[in-house]
Amino acid sequence: MKYVSGHKKPSYSPIVVVPAHKDSLSKHEVISLRNCVEVLSRYRKVLIHPKKVDGSRLARAFGLDDSEAFPDECFASYANYN
């Protein structure tokens, strides 16, 4: 990305959003999440999850920075999930 001389570079920090729709993760999901945390270690990572899921437990277990709950219907189908 190029910046025009005299213009400030944006002063934001990227946040990696990690979605989770259930309490327990499969073996492959655990491997994937651990890899995500390692590869993206310099960025803030936030777990988003339905209200019915204990996202804070998952966030702590994997060293994510925070978690935020959304209405369950946001995760009810693949169409809603995306």
N, C-alpha and C positions, 0 to 999 in steps of 0.2 A: 504494500500500500504506500503510495507516494503522498507527501504532504506539500502543499504550496508554501513557499517561503513566507514567513510572517504569520502563518496560521499555527495554532497550537495543536499538538498531537492529542488525540482523545485521552482523557485521564480516567479510564475505567479499568476494572480488573475482571477478566472473564470468570464466570462461575460455571462449573460442570454440573449439570442436572442429571441425577441418577434416579430413574423411575423404578419403583417396586410395587407390585400389586398383590403380594402375598407375604405372610409372616416367615415362612421357611423357604430357603433357597435350595435348588438342586446342586449337586456336586459341580456341574459345569457353570452354573450361575455364580457360585462361590469363587471358582477359579477366575472367571471373567471379572467379577467385582474387585478381587484382589489385584488383578493385573491393571484394571482401571485406576485404582488408588495409587499403585506404584508408578505407572507411566505418567499420570497427571498430578503427581505429588505437589507441584508448585502452584497449583490452582486450588481455589476454594471449591469444595464438593458438597452439594446439598442433595439429600435423598427426598424425593417427593413420593407420596404414598396415599392410599385411601385412608379415611379416618379409622376404619376398622382394623388397620394394621398398626402394630407398635413400631413405627418408624424410628423412634429414638433408640430403641434397642438395637436395631440393625445398623443405624448410623454409628453408634458407639462400638459395636462389634467389629466394624470394618474401618474405623478411624475416619469417618466422614465428618465434616465440619458442622453440619446441621441437618435437620429434617423438617419437612413441612407437609402437613396433612391437607388433602383436598377432599371434596365430597366423593363418597363411594362411587356414585354414578359416572364420575370422570374415568374410572378404571373398569367399568362394567363390560366393555366390549373393545375389540381391537380398533374400531372406528373412533370410539370415545378416547381410547388410550393414546391415539396418535393425534 
